[in-house]
Amino acid sequence: MKKKITMLLMVTMIAITTVGCGVQNKFLKSMKSIQEYNFAEYKMSIDDIELSKNAKNNISMNAMVTQLKDVSISGNVLTKDDTSAKMNMNINALGVEIPFEVITDKDKIYMSANYVTAITDIMYSSMSMENENGELSDSLKGKYIDLSELSEEDLENKDKIEENTKKIEQVVEEYIEKMDKSKFSKKDGTLTCKFEKEDIIKIIKKLEKYIIEVYPDYPEIEESDFDVIDIFELNIGINKSKKTSEIYMKMGVDNKEEDVQTISLKMEMKHSNSKDEFKAPSKDDIMTMEEAETLIEDSSDGAMEDLKMEDKEFTEITNELDGYIKDKTFSKEEISEIVTSMEDTYEFTEDQLKKLEAYK
């Protein structure tokens, strides 16, 4: 699992790094022009999910796909200089929005605590409860959590990271400059560079040594680790006149028995110059992660009392589970997962827990 996550992060890094580096002739100039802007609006979403023939007839699988395709991440990034930046990000999922705001100032990283209030509201809403805990919202309003303490290893290796980041950009740029011209295309003013599976494997292997220098525990990736992905495509597009860039990534398998055959992701960016200003939060508005966790834990103590399951509510839940079984809405394994999730969320009596066991 750690290797798969690392691989995905490296592919993402290659995509983002490419938007900031060069390639042959016009592509190089287009990349450089995009890099000059200090503001970018972005949106990331799942472009498509292709299911197997059997999975297409599965109601729960289709419902999952519909929910996933509705998930999107949008926001903007404003840079003031080489050491300061502000990023706003909104995660939209299941009809709700979770806002994130991050400010970097030299070696410091601050995250707005507003996201905690949003997540708390969603948690209560999912349990059909009204969030009456205003104290937590008031305590966190306008506050920023200092995340610098979470990246001490990065701070200790700051110079090495900066040095190796430049080397990584150079490696990617040199590889692109040697790519075959057939990998480049132009349509409607957008110049696109296409990476295939073999390209990504070669680039990642070239980058590994620079990452290991900073993170010795980094798991070395073997070429066989990529066997889990049969289909891979990464397209980086730049439209200089429209000041836009886009990243399209498609991954999939050849095994027709797999429920998910392919999944495609898309990221679109609009670049410009902005005169907007921002500054690091004041000392009075900064709290440590430990302080934030203490506030959240204290506020959740009273909330847990509201999660006790009354007999009437429990009967409604068992009736709903019986309906799932009768209508074959979910498989036995899926119903078992639903029950386990409820056990982790609510406080049941011993008698209620015994009755829930029958659904596992």
C-alpha positions as a printed NumPy array, in Angstrom:
array([[  0.   ,   0.   ,   0.   ],
       [  2.801,   2.424,   0.924],
       [  4.425,   1.821,  -2.469],
       [  1.135,   2.422,  -4.326],
       [  0.587,   5.703,  -2.488],
       [  4.186,   6.73 ,  -3.172],
       [  3.796,   5.923,  -6.868],
       [  0.624,   7.984,  -7.12 ],
       [  2.276,  10.922,  -5.338],
       [  5.261,  10.757,  -7.68 ],
       [  3.042,  10.687, -10.776],
       [  1.17 ,  13.722,  -9.433],
       [  4.484,  15.443,  -8.729],
       [  5.667,  14.778, -12.277],
       [  2.443,  16.272, -13.649],
       [  2.675,  19.42 , -11.521],
       [  6.441,  19.746, -12.072],
       [  5.922,  19.52 , -15.811],
       [  3.55 ,  22.471, -15.754],
       [  6.44 ,  24.483, -14.377],
       [  9.288,  23.261, -16.588],
       [ 10.154,  23.207, -20.271],
       [  9.982,  21.128, -23.414],
       [ 10.955,  21.474, -27.056],
       [ 10.663,  24.908, -28.675],
       [  7.084,  26.219, -28.414],
       [  6.205,  23.943, -25.525],
       [  9.153,  25.29 , -23.541],
       [  8.11 ,  28.91 , -24.201],
       [  4.492,  28.167, -23.278],
       [  5.54 ,  26.581, -19.996],
       [  7.785,  29.51 , -19.128],
       [  5.006,  32.014, -19.844],
       [  2.583,  30.154, -17.555],
       [  5.184,  30.091, -14.793],
       [  5.407,  33.888, -14.742],
       [  1.878,  34.373, -13.354],
       [  1.353,  34.667,  -9.59 ],
       [ -2.26 ,  33.462,  -9.414],
       [ -4.017,  30.312, -10.575],
       [ -7.561,  29.03 , -10.23 ],
       [ -7.954,  25.269, -10.434],
       [-10.538,  22.504, -10.462],
       [ -9.924,  18.772, -10.132],
       [-12.544,  16.114, -10.757],
       [-13.121,  12.547, -11.886],
       [-13.746,  12.751, -15.615],
       [-15.017,   9.195, -16.079],
       [-15.193,   5.743, -14.476],
       [-15.627,   2.727, -16.743],
       [-17.123,  -0.382, -15.145],
       [-16.949,  -4.008, -16.255],
       [-19.97 ,  -5.597, -17.917],
       [-21.034,  -7.313, -14.678],
       [-20.472,  -4.245, -12.509],
       [-22.688,  -2.129, -14.758],
       [-25.644,  -4.26 , -13.612],
       [-24.799,  -3.758,  -9.936],
       [-26.993,  -1.065,  -8.361],
       [-24.608,  -0.27 ,  -5.516],
       [-21.612,   0.006,  -7.888],
       [-23.483,   2.443, -10.123],
       [-24.528,   4.465,  -7.091],
       [-20.902,   4.611,  -5.962],
       [-19.76 ,   5.784,  -9.403],
       [-22.408,   8.52 ,  -9.449],
       [-21.263,   9.762,  -6.038],
       [-17.574,   9.681,  -6.993],
       [-18.164,  11.594, -10.228],
       [-19.859,  14.327,  -8.219],
       [-16.717,  14.802,  -6.094],
       [-14.57 ,  17.773,  -7.076],
       [-11.784,  19.909,  -5.639],
       [-11.561,  23.576,  -6.584],
       [ -9.747,  26.639,  -5.378],
       [ -6.892,  28.999,  -6.102],
       [ -3.234,  29.645,  -5.31 ],
       [ -1.678,  33.092,  -4.851],
       [  2.094,  33.465,  -4.57 ],
       [  3.706,  36.647,  -3.243],
       [  7.337,  35.669,  -3.671],
       [  9.469,  32.548,  -3.59 ],
       [  8.764,  32.011,   0.126],
       [  5.112,  32.99 ,   0.632],
       [  1.871,  31.611,  -0.779],
       [ -1.804,  31.269,   0.049],
       [ -3.931,  28.353,  -1.118],
       [ -7.702,  28.061,  -0.889],
       [ -9.252,  24.659,  -1.545],
       [-12.867,  23.495,  -1.446],
       [-13.69 ,  19.787,  -1.421],
       [-17.193,  19.191,  -2.763],
       [-18.658,  15.76 ,  -2.026],
       [-22.128,  14.323,  -1.376],
       [-23.696,  17.766,  -1.63 ],
       [-21.48 ,  19.375,   1.021],
       [-18.425,  21.62 ,   0.843],
       [-15.357,  21.504,   3.083],
       [-13.137,  24.622,   2.837],
       [ -9.395,  24.584,   3.438],
       [ -7.044,  27.561,   3.587],
       [ -3.272,  27.227,   3.88 ],
       [ -0.728,  30.034,   4.187],
       [  2.997,  29.437,   3.868],
       [  5.418,  32.056,   5.139],
       [  9.078,  31.154,   4.785],
       [  9.517,  28.003,   6.928],
       [  6.058,  28.245,   8.501],
       [  2.845,  26.529,   7.383],
       [ -0.543,  27.593,   8.759],
       [ -3.957,  26.026,   8.106],
       [ -7.21 ,  27.796,   8.862],
       [ -9.205,  26.005,  11.584],
       [-12.481,  26.691,   9.725],
       [-12.379,  23.228,   8.173],
       [-12.895,  21.642,  11.612],
       [-16.217,  23.462,  12.039],
       [-17.325,  22.392,   8.541],
       [-16.475,  18.729,   9.176],
       [-18.251,  18.832,  12.555],
       [-21.397,  20.232,  10.911],
       [-21.293,  17.46 ,   8.299],
       [-20.867,  14.793,  10.988],
       [-23.927,  15.996,  12.88 ],
       [-25.924,  16.349,   9.653],
       [-25.133,  12.773,   8.596],
       [-26.59 ,  11.604,  11.907],
       [-29.703,  13.781,  11.485],
       [-28.663,  15.877,  14.477],
       [-28.393,  19.638,  14.893],
       [-24.983,  20.932,  15.854],
       [-25.668,  23.03 ,  18.924],
       [-22.033,  23.116,  19.987],
       [-21.31 ,  26.757,  19.235],
       [-18.412,  26.926,  21.674],
       [-16.131,  24.964,  19.354],
       [-16.971,  27.196,  16.388],
       [-16.353,  30.339,  18.46 ],
       [-13.034,  28.974,  19.798],
       [-11.748,  28.182,  16.304],
       [-13.154,  31.197,  14.444],
       [-10.352,  33.142,  12.779],
       [ -7.715,  30.767,  14.159],
       [ -4.878,  29.079,  12.281],
       [ -3.192,  25.794,  13.18 ],
       [  0.6  ,  25.81 ,  12.98 ],
       [  1.505,  22.797,  10.841],
       [  5.229,  23.514,  10.864],
       [  5.705,  21.14 ,  13.784],
       [  4.354,  18.318,  11.621],
       [  7.147,  18.727,   9.092],
       [ 10.27 ,  19.003,  11.273],
       [ 12.042,  16.513,   9.019],
       [ 11.382,  18.8  ,   6.05 ],
       [ 12.639,  21.849,   7.953],
       [ 15.826,  20.041,   8.969],
       [ 16.451,  19.077,   5.356],
       [ 15.235,  22.383,   3.88 ],
       [ 18.408,  23.174,   1.925],
       [ 18.702,  19.618,   0.618],
       [ 15.043,  19.583,  -0.416],
       [ 15.416,  22.859,  -2.337],
       [ 18.561,  21.585,  -4.046],
       [ 16.989,  18.264,  -4.995],
       [ 13.741,  19.891,  -6.134],
       [ 15.741,  21.818,  -8.735],
       [ 17.457,  18.574,  -9.783],
       [ 14.066,  16.845, -10.122],
       [ 12.788,  19.665, -12.343],
       [ 15.93 ,  19.336, -14.443],
       [ 15.522,  15.549, -14.779],
       [ 11.914,  15.912, -15.951],
       [ 12.825,  18.711, -18.344],
       [ 15.725,  16.773, -19.871],
       [ 13.54 ,  13.702, -20.342],
       [ 10.822,  15.714, -22.101],
       [ 13.345,  17.356, -24.408],
       [ 14.395,  13.882, -25.604],
       [ 10.852,  12.578, -26.113],
       [  9.733,  11.656, -29.611],
       [  7.888,  14.388, -31.509],
       [  4.925,  12.029, -31.901],
       [  4.224,  12.562, -28.178],
       [  3.328,  16.211, -28.864],
       [  0.177,  17.526, -30.508],
       [ -1.638,  20.836, -30.973],
       [ -5.374,  21.393, -31.21 ],
       [ -7.382,  24.615, -30.873],
       [ -4.306,  26.459, -29.622],
       [ -3.522,  23.916, -26.894],
       [ -0.097,  22.264, -27.081],
       [ -0.144,  18.835, -25.396],
       [  2.594,  16.466, -24.239],
       [  1.554,  12.829, -23.754],
       [  3.242,  10.505, -21.251],
       [  2.653,   6.767, -21.367],
       [  3.333,   4.095, -18.757],
       [  6.89 ,   3.485, -19.944],
       [  7.689,   7.206, -19.69 ],
       [  6.486,   7.454, -16.102],
       [  8.464,   4.358, -15.05 ],
       [ 11.672,   5.777, -16.523],
       [ 11.184,   9.207, -14.944],
       [ 10.343,   7.802, -11.502],
       [ 13.435,   5.579, -11.535],
       [ 15.539,   8.637, -12.399],
       [ 13.992,  10.651,  -9.543],
       [ 14.345,   8.032,  -6.821],
       [ 17.936,   8.77 ,  -5.85 ],
       [ 17.162,  12.432,  -5.15 ],
       [ 14.207,  11.515,  -2.923],
       [ 16.138,   8.853,  -0.999],
       [ 18.831,  11.43 ,  -0.188],
       [ 16.227,  13.409,   1.769],
       [ 14.001,  10.541,   2.961],
       [ 16.111,   7.416,   3.644],
       [ 12.99 ,   5.382,   4.57 ],
       [ 11.477,   5.955,   1.142],
       [ 10.351,   2.537,  -0.245],
       [ 12.273,   1.72 ,  -3.41 ],
       [  9.931,   1.08 ,  -6.331],
       [ 10.499,  -1.913,  -8.595],
       [  9.324,  -1.99 , -12.194],
       [  7.064,  -4.927, -11.281],
       [  5.138,  -2.619,  -8.929],
       [  3.598,  -1.039, -12.012],
       [  2.088,  -4.36 , -13.101],
       [ -1.079,  -3.484, -11.151],
       [ -1.74 ,  -0.801, -13.798],
       [ -2.081,  -1.983, -17.394],
       [ -3.403,   1.233, -18.9  ],
       [ -1.799,   4.552, -18.135],
       [ -1.93 ,   7.901, -19.865],
       [ -0.902,  11.367, -18.658],
       [ -1.504,  14.416, -20.833],
       [ -0.212,  17.914, -20.027],
       [ -1.787,  20.694, -22.082],
       [ -0.861,  24.405, -22.296],
       [ -2.781,  27.155, -24.078],
       [ -0.561,  30.238, -24.014],
       [ -3.091,  32.676, -25.49 ],
       [ -5.899,  31.617, -23.127],
       [ -3.484,  31.395, -20.161],
       [ -4.764,  27.928, -19.275],
       [ -3.213,  24.561, -18.514],
       [ -4.763,  21.146, -18.013],
       [ -3.751,  17.732, -16.736],
       [ -5.566,  14.573, -17.793],
       [ -4.693,  11.179, -16.3  ],
       [ -6.223,   7.798, -17.118],
       [ -5.451,   4.508, -15.346],
       [ -6.922,   1.061, -15.83 ],
       [ -6.564,  -2.71 , -16.078],
       [ -6.908,  -5.293, -18.843],
       [ -8.578,  -7.854, -16.557],
       [-12.254,  -7.84 , -17.604],
       [-13.258,  -9.339, -14.237],
       [-12.234,  -6.226, -12.315],
       [-15.262,  -4.078, -11.393],
       [-13.491,  -0.809, -12.232],
       [-11.879,  -1.018, -15.655],
       [-10.588,   2.539, -16.004],
       [-10.714,   5.806, -14.088],
       [ -9.905,   9.211, -15.555],
       [ -8.955,  12.335, -13.6  ],
       [ -8.895,  15.901, -14.885],
       [ -7.363,  19.123, -13.552],
       [ -7.927,  22.507, -15.193],
       [ -6.092,  25.728, -14.325],
       [ -6.553,  29.372, -15.299],
       [ -3.469,  31.566, -14.8  ],
       [ -3.281,  35.327, -14.272],
       [ -1.568,  38.083, -12.306],
       [ -3.212,  39.319,  -9.127],
       [ -2.586,  42.396,  -6.977],
       [ -4.336,  40.829,  -3.974],
       [ -2.342,  40.813,  -0.758],
       [ -2.18 ,  38.406,   2.166],
       [ -0.104,  38.101,   5.309],
       [  0.751,  35.452,   7.855],
       [ -1.684,  35.19 ,  10.783],
       [ -0.873,  37.193,  13.919],
       [  0.567,  35.476,  16.98 ],
       [ -2.769,  35.7  ,  18.84 ],
       [ -4.546,  33.827,  16.026],
       [ -2.127,  30.871,  15.929],
       [ -2.621,  27.623,  17.845],
       [ -0.705,  24.357,  17.888],
       [ -2.167,  21.106,  16.581],
       [ -2.222,  19.812,  20.159],
       [ -4.327,  22.788,  21.296],
       [ -6.767,  22.265,  18.42 ],
       [ -7.094,  18.539,  19.182],
       [ -7.807,  19.296,  22.855],
       [-10.611,  21.698,  21.908],
       [-12.157,  19.134,  19.545],
       [-11.939,  16.31 ,  22.097],
       [-13.505,  18.443,  24.839],
       [-16.38 ,  19.449,  22.568],
       [-17.03 ,  15.86 ,  21.436],
       [-17.488,  14.551,  24.995],
       [-20.957,  16.067,  25.244],
       [-21.817,  15.135,  21.662],
       [-21.272,  11.436,  22.352],
       [-24.161,  11.528,  24.83 ],
       [-26.445,  12.387,  21.924],
       [-25.265,   9.302,  19.993],
       [-26.921,   6.796,  22.33 ],
       [-29.348,   4.714,  20.296],
       [-32.957,   4.842,  21.471],
       [-35.162,   1.751,  20.979],
       [-37.418,   3.508,  18.466],
       [-34.435,   4.618,  16.351],
       [-32.904,   1.147,  16.591],
       [-36.117,  -0.447,  15.283],
       [-36.084,   1.936,  12.3  ],
       [-32.487,   0.933,  11.537],
       [-33.171,  -2.82 ,  11.69 ],
       [-36.247,  -2.351,   9.474],
       [-34.052,  -0.528,   6.958],
       [-31.457,  -3.324,   7.073],
       [-34.221,  -5.916,   6.561],
       [-35.337,  -3.915,   3.52 ],
       [-31.807,  -4.005,   2.077],
       [-31.768,  -7.782,   2.425],
       [-35.251,  -8.288,   0.955],
       [-34.658,  -5.992,  -2.035],
       [-31.043,  -7.206,  -2.465],
       [-29.928,  -3.565,  -2.436],
       [-26.569,  -4.531,  -0.912],
       [-24.642,  -7.793,  -0.655],
       [-24.183,  -9.56 ,   2.696],
       [-20.608,  -8.259,   2.9  ],
       [-21.733,  -4.674,   2.209],
       [-24.462,  -4.867,   4.869],
       [-21.882,  -6.185,   7.324],
       [-19.697,  -3.151,   6.567],
       [-22.671,  -0.815,   7.12 ],
       [-23.365,  -2.437,  10.51 ],
       [-19.705,  -2.186,  11.529],
       [-19.676,   1.498,  10.577],
       [-22.748,   2.132,  12.738],
       [-21.148,   0.314,  15.666],
       [-18.169,   2.655,  15.398],
       [-20.432,   5.725,  15.287],
       [-23.251,   5.103,  17.779],
       [-23.414,   3.864,  21.36 ],
       [-25.551,   0.687,  21.427],
       [-26.782,  -1.334,  24.374],
       [-25.562,  -4.932,  24.776],
       [-28.962,  -6.231,  23.612],
       [-28.865,  -4.028,  20.516],
       [-25.327,  -5.177,  19.662],
       [-26.425,  -8.823,  19.876],
       [-29.235,  -8.158,  17.378],
       [-26.835,  -6.36 ,  15.021],
       [-24.541,  -9.384,  14.984],
       [-27.237, -11.284,  13.069],
       [-26.7  ,  -8.952,  10.11 ],
       [-22.984,  -9.71 ,   9.831]])
